[in-house]
Amino acid sequence: MTAGNNGADTPENDDPFGYLYRSEGGNGGAPGSAAGGPARQPGVPRTSYNQVRAVGERQYGGQQNAHYAAPETLPGGDRTRAVPAQGYDQEPRRSRNGLLIGAVAVVAVVCIGIGVAMLTNNKDTDDTAKKPGPVAGDSVAPSKEPATKPTRGELPKQDAGSLRLDGGATTAKDIPGARSANGTYVAGMNTPGASATWTVDVDKKGVYKLYVDYGVPGKDANLTLTVNSKVDPRPISLKNFAHAPEGAWDKGWTESWSLVQLNEGTNTIKMSCESGNQCDVNLEKVWLADKGKK
């Protein structure tokens, strides 16, 4: 089919796009058509496409075809009204709003958390500064530092006049210079069988130094030492360390010591005048010290 010879004017052979290249006001239109051109006889081929028709108007065989119309002329066919796609114009907007609200909520929670942490830290600092040190009754968490060896308390010390005295030993205070309370001391130790016994408690088993304050009349003395009913083969030496002249009891006050093995708890230490001892001695005080210390 060509523009010059399109055959019979049947609808299936008519060119539906002819109006695109028809010149305005051309011939070939049917009588009463929009172009106003001369009428075409039935059975005569069309020789021109210059007939202009309004959109929606079609002619076949000299009659208008009412079945074709522009979309905008049909009911509900207004293409100028924008119809949003289902679920596109509304849902994304709600999603964006939800994300924005969620982000604002997260920022708010973080800000609140930081504020609470700062307030708590300040409160802890203030409480620490105001809280006094531990007092009696407070529980203290154990330290991870290695524990130091506890210092032992002062070991027992006693005036000789308060010891248990047997076999003729007695108290006296007529010789001046004794360093015990009220100047009292134990005399009469030169009688065979005379003794002074000290009952003493210690918190740890071991070897201790037994110190004795005594006085001699310018010459050496010694006494038998019995610890927990066991006689020490070495007597306790009570020499004239003060270098007092012979017979000068008031010038012979001095001290000496001997090692003793004690048990944890209660122990008995007895100093006595036995056969073979030199017993001219007065006792004024006894005490214990750790081995290696005075």
Sequence and secondary structure as in RCSB ss.txt:
>XXXX:A:sequence
MTAGNNGADTPENDDPFGYLYRSEGGNGGAPGSAAGGPARQPGVPRTSYNQVRAVGERQYGGQQNAHYAAPETLP
GGDRTRAVPAQGYDQEPRRSRNGLLIGAVAVVAVVCIGIGVAMLTNNKDTDDTAKKPGPVAGDSVAPSKEPATKP
TRGELPKQDAGSLRLDGGATTAKDIPGARSANGTYVAGMNTPGASATWTVDVDKKGVYKLYVDYGVPGKDANLTL
TVNSKVDPRPISLKNFAHAPEGAWDKGWTESWSLVQLNEGTNTIKMSCESGNQCDVNLEKVWLADKGKK
>XXXX:A:secstr
  SS   S  TTTS TTGGGG  TT S   TTSSS      TTS          TT  EETTEE TT   GGGST
T  TTS    TTTSSHHHHHHHHHHHHHHHHHHHHHHHHHHHHHHHHHHHHHHHHS    TT      SS     
      EEEGGGSEEETT EEE  STT  SGGG EEE TTSTT EEEEEEEESS EEEEEEEEEE SSS EEEEE
EETTEE SS EEE  TT   TT GGG EEEEEEEEEE SEEEEEEEE  TT     EEEEEEEEETT  
